[in-house]
C-alpha cells in the first residue's frame, strides 16, 4: 500500500470512527492494536459499515447479533402499529365496517 492509499484508508467515517478501505487493512490494524495496546478494552473484530468501509469494534459478534435481533423486533412492532393505525384511519374515513 502506497502513502496515498494509506492516507485514504484512514479517513474518518461520518460516525467519526477510523475507517479502512478493505477488510485486509482493518484486520492488519486489529492485529497491530491487539499486539501493542495495553488498553483494557481492545477491538476483537472488523465489520463492514453502511458507508462501505470497515471499522473495528470491541463488541463480540454474539452481542452484535443479539442487539440486531432486538432492534429488528422493535422495528417490526413499530411497522405493525403503523399499519394498524393507517387501517383504522382509512376504515373510519371511508366508513368501512368489519
N, C-alpha and C positions, 0 to 999 in steps of 0.2 A: 504494500500500500504506500503510495507516494504522499508527500506532505499535503497536497491539495485534497486528496481523497480522505486523509486522516482528519483534516480540518472539517470537511463536510460530514464525516461520520460522527463527530462530537457536537454538532449543532444541537441546540435545545429544542425540545418539542413544545407545543403550545402549553402543555401542563407543567413546564419548567423542569422536567426530568431530563437527564442526559440521554440522548438517543443515539443509536448506532444504525448504520446503513444496512448491515447484514447480520444474520444470526451468528455467523462466524466471528464478526467483530465484537458482538455482545458477549459471546462465550469466552473469547480471549480476555476481555475486560473482567469478566466474572472470575476467571481463573487467577488473574493478577491480583484482584482485590482480595480474594479468599486466601491467597498466599501471603500477602504483605500487610493486610489490615489487622489491627488489634481491636477493632470496634466490637462491642458485644453483639450487635445485630448486623450480620453480613448478608448480602444478597445470596439467594440459593438457586435462582434460575433466571433465564431470559424469556421475554414474551413479546409477541408482536402487537403493537398498539394500533388503534384505529387510524392513526396518522400514517401507517405503513412502515414505520420504523420499529426498531427493537429497543426495549428498555430492560433494566434489571430490577428484580423485586426480591424482598426477603420473605414474601408470603409463599408458603408451600402450595403446590398445585391442589392438594386436597382441600385446603382452606379456601382457595380461589373458587373451586367448583361448588363448595357449599354456599358461598356468598352469591355466586351466579344463579344457583338454583333458587335461593330466597328472593332475589331480585326478579327472576322470571315469574315466580308465583305472584309477587306483588303486581307486576305489570299485567298478568293475566286477569287478576281480580279487578284491577282498575279498568281494563277494557270491558269486562263483563258488566261492571256498574255503568259505564258509559253507554253501552248498547242498551241496557235495560232502561236507563233514563230517556234515551232517544226514542225507544219503542213506546214508552208511556206517553211521551210528549206528542208523538205523531198519532197515537190512538186517540188521545183527547182532541187533538186538532181536527182530525177527520171523523170524530165521533164513531170510532170503531169499537164494537163490543166483542169480548172473547167468546 
